Amino acid sequence: MTTPDRLVRVATARGVTTLTLDSPHNRNALSTPLMTELLAGLAAAVADDTVRVVVLDHTGPVFCSGADLKETAAAYASGSVPAGMLGDVLAAVWECPKPVLAKVAGPARAGGLGLIAAADLAVCAEEATFAFTEVRIGVVPAVISATVLPRLLPRAAAELYLTGDTFDGRRAAEIGLVTAAVPAAGLDAAVERFAASLVRGAPGALAGAKELLRRPPGADLRTEIAALSAVSTTFFLSAEGREGVAAFREKRDAAWVPTPAREATA
């Protein structure tokens, strides 16, 4: 099922909700209306128990050009700019309890890189280009640093933040901005492979694994091990854990793995 044409199109199938940025007239810039629709789409996906994975996609040749500078210029008189809302979007993606996978077929700039970095996984075309262009228009990549800097190698971050230079998909993978860079012809297949793997994870376990990935390191190793051992025990004793162990022993798919029959009754 697909929603009518909007700035963010929504489609759900086989446990995967795809949120497609559909504002090609301004290169999918992060306008207030687009960000509002993106937040609503994320919230709906989180609330839908049949959804296991969220994919961020785009129409047109550009993934996202960053802030909507036309809207920004018009807002100067009010003393508030649309970029202020970007923090809410990045936090919603970063904190989403379901895996978020970004599919990047074309260029991304500035705030668009923050969106890619906020996703758990990101796959781009090798030909896609990226740049932190903020310093070249007299601003800084401030809010996106919350998601970008945990991903990037420090020396690469310094180079690219300060120069604003353009880099390609291969470099994006080397420095940690994306998970993988593939030839453009293989992008769809690569995203489908990741999504197919992700939907096999138990919903509660996926959320728990995401919490572990965000967990700050403990100061004391033994205290940290004790806390994590308690988490592990909780999951093994949960309904999902028991079902997962049973499914493994019985050589079958676990009950949470989407199938056409299960979708029909959901």
Secondary structure, 3 states (H helix, E strand, C coil): CECCCCCEEEEEECCEEEEEECCHHHCCCECHHHHHHHHHHHHHHHHCCCCCEEEEEECCCCCECCECHHHHHHHHHHCCCHHHHHHHHHHHHHHCCCCEEEEECCCEECHHHHHHHHCCEEEEECCCEEECCHHHHCCCCCCCHHHHCCCCCHHHHHHHHHHCCCEEHHHHHHHCCCCEEECHHHHHHHHHHHHHHHCCCCHHHHHHHHHHHHCCCCCCHHHHHHHHHHHHHHHHHCHHHHHHHHHHHCCCCCCCCCCHHHHHHC
